[in-house]
Amino acid sequence: MVNGAIHEEHRRRSRAAGAVATLVALSLSLLLCVPAQAGMVYGHVSLEGQASLARGTITVEGQSGRGQVTTDDAGDYRVFLAPGRYTARYNGPAGQQWEAQIESYPGPLQQDIVFRRR
């Protein structure tokens, strides 16, 4: 019984170490894809006159680049962008188009987005 418990603890620790190594490798690969001056922009997303935008995919475009991010269940987002002004767009399931302006700087910046219909 003791050997079984030791073996199970070893397997659990090995899985955890593997997950950590995968997470570190993924984080490093993401860092290599982000411009050196990129800033983290984060906040909450909602549609004008409506509730939070949960699990919505937002496209962000500007002179400094283009990106895409999906909000979480609470309507929060986080994206790394090179410094500059961006237009954020959301296309609703019924074909509605929503738009907002955001900015990015070299450091982290909270910007809550309220999309307005185009």
N, C-alpha and C positions, 0 to 999 in steps of 0.2 A: 504494500500500500504506500509506503514511504517513497519507494522508487518511482511509482506512478505519479505521485504528487510532485516530485522533483522534476521528472520528465515533463509534466504538463507546465510547470513554472518556467522551465527552460524554453519550451515551445512558445509560451506567451511572450517572454522577453525577446526571443528571436523575431517574432512577428512585429513587435513594437519597434525594434531596432531597424528592421527592414522598412517599416512605414516611415520612420524618421529619415532614413537615408533617401527614400523616394521623394519625400517632401523637400529635403534640402536640394536634391538634384533638380526638381521642378522649379523651385524658387530661383536657383542660379540660372537656369535656362530662361526664365521669364525676365530676370534682371538684364541678361545679355540682349534681349529684344527691346528693351525700353531705353530711349535716349538718355544720355548722362544727365541732362538738366531736367528730366521729367519730374513732374510733381504729382502727388497723389491728390485727386479730387474725390470727395466723398460727400454723401448726404442722403436725403430722403427725396423720393420722387412721388408726385401726385399729379392727377389731371385736374385742370381748373374746374372747380365746382363738383368734383368727385372725390372718391377715396384714394388711398395710396395705390400706387401701381406695383402690384406684386407679380413677380416672375415676368416682367415686361422686358423685352430686348430693345435697347436704345442704341442708335447709331450716332456717333459723334464725329463731325467733320470740321476741319479748319485748315488754314494755310500751313500749319505745322504738322498736319497729319490727319489720320482717320482711325477710328477705333469703334469697338462695339462692347457693350456690357449688358448683363442681365441683372435686374434687381432681384433681391431675395424675397422671402415670404412677407417681410414687413414693409417692402418698398424701398429698402436702402440699397445704395450702390457704392462702388469704389472702383476707380479707374486711374491708370497712370497715363499722363499726357505731357507732351513737350509744352513748354510755356507758350501761351497764345490764347486767342479767342476762338471759341468753337460754337457751332450750331448743333444742338442735340435734337434728334427727331425720334418720334415714336409713331409707328403705324398701327392703329387699333385693329381689332379683329373684324370689324365691319367696314374697314376701308377708311376710317377717319384718320386724318393726319394731324399730329401734334408737334409743336416746336418750342424750343427755349434756347436761350444763350447762356453759355458758361465760359469761365476763364480758367486757365491753369498757370501756376507759378512754380518756381523750383522747389518750394516746400509744400507740405500738406495744406489743403484748403477745404473747408466745409462749405458746400454749396447745395442747398436744397433746391430742387427743380420743381417748378409748377408749370406743367405743359399747358399751352394755350392752343386752341384749334387754329390751323392755318387757313 
